[in-house]
Amino acid sequence: MTNNDLVPGFDDEKDESLKIQLQKVDGVDGCLILYLNGYIDTYNSNYFQKRVAKAIEKGYIKLIFQCNGLNYVSSTGIGSFTAFLKSVKPRGGDLVLLEIQPKVYEVFQLLGFSQFFNIRENLDESINYFHAGASESVSLFPKVFSCPICSKKLKALKPGRFRCSECKTILAIDNGGQVFLG
């Protein structure tokens, strides 16, 4: 199956700096694996966003980004992942970053985004995350997490907005347990 079979028009545009291969996940509605090869920076992030937006428009809202072939992501690239998350969350979707390289993960950490994403080590774990679906969200709260700014361990009893007891940053936590600034 080609990318265009899964998402019509997906391969209409190409970029040598970032190759994306699609694979549908059988048994999980709306789940798609995107194999990323290359890098994401200021120059190709628009290309990356347009390709993934096509997949989301086609109804793929459970996205697994296979990142072991991704050797660099700029802050603009991380902005792309954040935009995808904002796009699929209201539709009941989510995304998983799979096998992320240490130097790429470091960028997510430095920018304070590592807590916002589901980062998994293997494909089965990623697919199971989407299989669990709603049953997993029942036991989300109370949720213990680290403040994305000062790393203080915090506990949220329910979704909502609150202030970090250490650095006073305003944080928000949604029904899915995702933590956001402000």
C-alpha positions as CSV (number, residue, x, y, z in Angstrom):
1,M,0.0,0.0,0.0
2,T,1.4,3.4,-0.9
3,N,1.1,6.7,1.1
4,N,-1.4,8.0,-1.5
5,D,-3.6,4.9,-1.0
6,L,-3.9,5.7,2.7
7,V,-4.1,9.5,2.4
8,P,-5.0,10.7,-1.1
9,G,-2.5,13.4,-2.3
10,F,0.0,12.6,0.5
11,D,2.9,12.2,-1.9
12,D,2.0,15.1,-4.2
13,E,4.8,17.0,-2.6
14,K,8.2,15.6,-1.7
15,D,11.1,16.9,0.4
16,E,14.5,15.1,0.4
17,S,15.3,16.4,3.9
18,L,12.3,14.5,5.4
19,K,10.9,11.3,4.1
20,I,7.6,10.1,5.6
21,Q,6.3,6.6,5.1
22,L,2.7,5.8,6.3
23,Q,1.4,2.5,7.7
24,K,-2.2,1.9,8.9
25,V,-2.6,0.1,12.2
26,D,-5.1,-2.8,11.8
27,G,-7.6,-3.1,14.7
28,V,-7.3,0.5,15.9
29,D,-9.7,2.9,14.2
30,G,-8.0,6.1,12.9
31,C,-4.5,4.9,13.9
32,L,-1.6,5.6,11.6
33,I,2.2,5.1,12.0
34,L,4.3,7.8,10.4
35,Y,7.9,6.6,9.8
36,L,10.0,9.8,9.8
37,N,13.4,9.8,8.2
38,G,15.7,12.8,8.1
39,Y,15.2,16.0,10.0
40,I,12.6,18.7,10.8
41,D,13.7,22.3,10.8
42,T,12.4,25.8,10.0
43,Y,12.7,25.2,6.2
44,N,10.8,21.9,6.0
45,S,8.4,22.1,8.9
46,N,5.7,23.6,6.7
47,Y,6.0,20.6,4.4
48,F,5.8,18.3,7.4
49,Q,2.7,20.1,8.8
50,K,0.9,20.0,5.5
51,R,1.5,16.2,5.1
52,V,0.3,15.3,8.6
53,A,-2.7,17.7,8.3
54,K,-3.8,15.7,5.2
55,A,-3.7,12.5,7.3
56,I,-5.6,14.2,10.2
57,E,-8.2,15.5,7.7
58,K,-8.6,11.9,6.4
59,G,-9.6,10.9,9.9
60,Y,-6.3,9.6,11.3
61,I,-6.4,11.1,14.8
62,K,-4.3,8.5,16.6
63,L,-0.8,9.1,15.3
64,I,2.3,7.2,16.1
65,F,5.5,9.0,14.9
66,Q,8.3,6.5,14.5
67,C,11.3,8.7,15.2
68,N,14.2,6.4,15.1
69,G,15.2,7.7,11.7
70,L,14.7,11.3,12.8
71,N,18.1,12.8,13.6
72,Y,17.3,16.4,14.3
73,V,14.2,18.5,15.3
74,S,14.4,22.3,15.7
75,S,12.1,24.2,18.0
76,T,9.9,24.9,14.9
77,G,9.6,21.1,14.4
78,I,8.5,20.7,18.0
79,G,6.0,23.4,17.3
80,S,4.6,21.2,14.5
81,F,4.1,18.2,16.9
82,T,2.4,20.6,19.4
83,A,0.1,21.7,16.6
84,F,-0.8,18.1,15.7
85,L,-1.6,17.4,19.3
86,K,-3.9,20.4,19.5
87,S,-5.6,19.3,16.3
88,V,-6.3,15.6,17.3
89,K,-7.0,16.0,21.0
90,P,-10.5,17.7,20.6
91,R,-11.4,14.9,18.2
92,G,-10.6,12.2,20.8
93,G,-7.1,11.4,19.3
94,D,-3.6,11.6,20.6
95,L,-0.1,11.1,19.4
96,V,2.9,9.0,20.4
97,L,6.5,9.6,19.7
98,L,8.2,6.3,19.3
99,E,11.9,5.4,19.7
100,I,13.0,9.0,19.8
101,Q,16.8,9.5,19.6
102,P,18.5,10.9,22.7
103,K,19.7,14.1,21.0
104,V,16.2,14.8,19.6
105,Y,14.6,14.0,23.0
106,E,17.1,16.5,24.6
107,V,15.5,19.3,22.4
108,F,12.0,18.4,23.7
109,Q,13.4,18.4,27.3
110,L,15.2,21.7,26.9
111,L,12.1,23.4,25.6
112,G,10.0,21.9,28.4
113,F,7.9,19.8,26.1
114,S,8.9,16.2,27.1
115,Q,6.0,16.0,29.5
116,F,3.3,16.9,26.9
117,F,4.0,14.0,24.7
118,N,3.5,10.2,25.1
119,I,7.0,8.9,24.4
120,R,7.2,5.1,24.0
121,E,10.1,2.7,23.4
122,N,8.4,0.1,21.3
123,L,5.6,-0.3,18.7
124,D,3.5,-2.7,20.7
125,E,3.4,-0.4,23.7
126,S,2.4,2.5,21.4
127,I,-0.5,0.5,19.8
128,N,-1.6,-0.7,23.2
129,Y,-1.8,2.9,24.4
130,F,-4.5,3.5,21.8
131,H,-6.1,0.1,22.4
132,A,-6.5,1.0,26.1
133,G,-8.2,4.2,25.1
134,A,-10.9,5.4,27.4
135,S,-10.3,2.6,30.0
136,E,-6.9,4.2,30.7
137,S,-8.3,7.6,31.4
138,V,-10.4,6.4,34.3
139,S,-7.3,6.1,36.5
140,L,-5.5,9.2,35.4
141,F,-6.2,11.3,38.5
142,P,-4.7,11.9,40.8
143,K,-1.8,12.4,38.4
144,V,1.8,13.0,39.5
145,F,4.1,14.8,37.1
146,S,7.0,17.2,36.9
147,C,6.6,20.9,36.3
148,P,7.9,21.6,32.8
149,I,9.7,24.7,34.0
150,C,11.4,23.8,37.4
151,S,10.9,20.0,37.4
152,K,9.3,20.0,40.8
153,K,7.1,16.9,41.4
154,L,3.4,18.0,41.4
155,K,0.1,16.2,41.9
156,A,-3.1,17.1,40.2
157,L,-6.3,15.7,41.8
158,K,-8.5,16.7,38.8
159,P,-8.2,18.5,35.4
160,G,-8.0,22.3,35.6
161,R,-5.6,25.2,36.1
162,F,-3.2,25.6,39.0
163,R,0.1,27.1,40.0
164,C,3.4,25.3,40.6
165,S,4.2,25.5,44.3
166,E,8.0,26.0,43.5
167,C,8.3,28.4,40.5
168,K,4.8,29.8,40.5
169,T,4.2,29.0,36.8
170,I,0.6,28.7,35.9
171,L,-0.1,25.2,34.5
172,A,-3.2,23.5,33.0
173,I,-4.0,19.8,32.9
174,D,-6.7,18.5,30.7
175,N,-9.1,15.5,31.0
176,G,-6.5,13.3,29.2
177,G,-3.8,14.1,31.8
178,Q,-1.8,16.3,29.4
179,V,0.0,19.2,31.0
180,F,0.2,22.6,29.3
181,L,1.6,26.0,30.3
182,G,-0.9,28.6,31.3
